[in-house]
Amino acid sequence: MSVTEIESSNFEASVKSAVKVVVDCYAPWCGPCRMLAPVIEELADENENVKFFKLNVDNNEEVARKFGIMSIPTILYFENGALKEQMVGFRSKEDLEEIIK
């Protein structure tokens, strides 16, 4: 599976589109975000039962405000449309696997 770019306009529908959803909140200029991107891609390829999205916080400030995102990267993990976990900063593949299992 691939990682799909989403925006404020389709954020709610996206997080409700599967039982398990991971949203990578990033900015193109963010070094740790660029380091995390291949980890997210790898997880998306390995976990067909989880949908992976990415959200540019510079272009979607209302979502960043709603979830109190002050630092990036921030990973939002949803189950059945409800936020279950919010992780700030670069995380290892193992850390991310732990929350989606």
N, C-alpha and C positions, 0 to 999 in steps of 0.2 A: 504494500500500500504506500501511497505517497503522502506527503505533507501538503495540505491545501492552505493557501493564504485566505484569511477571512478578514472582515471589516466589521465596524460597529453595526452596520445595517443588517448583517446576517449572523451576528454573534450568537444571539439567543437560539435561533433555529439550528445553528451548527452544534452547540453544546448539547442540544436535545436530540441530535440526529443518531445517536448510538448510546448503548448502555454505558460504555466507558469512553471518555473523551479527554485528550490531553491538548492544552493550548500553550504554545510557546510564545510568550510575550517578549518581543525583542525590538531592537532598532538597528538599522543597517550599519551605523557607525560604531556599534558596541563590540569590542574585542571578545569578551566572554560569550556574547551571543553568537558570534561567528564560530567560536570553538564548540558551542553546544549544538549548532545546526546539524553537523554530520551524525552526532549521537542520536538526535531526534529522528533523522532519516533512517538510521539503522534500526532503531526501535520500531518505526512504522513498518519497515519491511518484515520484521520478525513477529509482529503482533497483529494478526489479521482481525482479531476481535476488539481492537481499540482503534478509534479514529484520532488522527493527529492533525492539528491545525497550527498555523502560526499567525500572529497578530502584531503588526507594526504599531507600537504604542505612540510613535510620533504622529501617525496619521489617524489614530483612533483614541483620542484623549478621553472620551467619555467612558470607554470601557476601562481604561487605566484608572480613572477617578473612581469608578464604581467599585473596583476591587482594591483600591488603595495602593496601586503599584507605584512605588517610589524608586525602586532599583530594578535593573534588568541585568540578565534575563530573569524573568519570573515564569514559573511553570504553574498553570492552573489545571487541576485534575478534577473532572466531574464524573459522577456516577448517576445515571438516570436524571440528568439535568441539574443535579445539586452539586455545589462545590464541596469537595471532600478534602482537598489538600492544596496548599499554596506554598511553593518552594521558591526561595529567592537565591539568585547567584548560580554559578556554574555547578552542575551536579554530574556525578559519574553515571554511566549507563546502569550500573548496579543499583544506585540510589533510585533512579527512575523506574527500573524494573520492579523494585520493591513496592512502589505505590500502585502500579497497575496490575499486580498479581492478585 
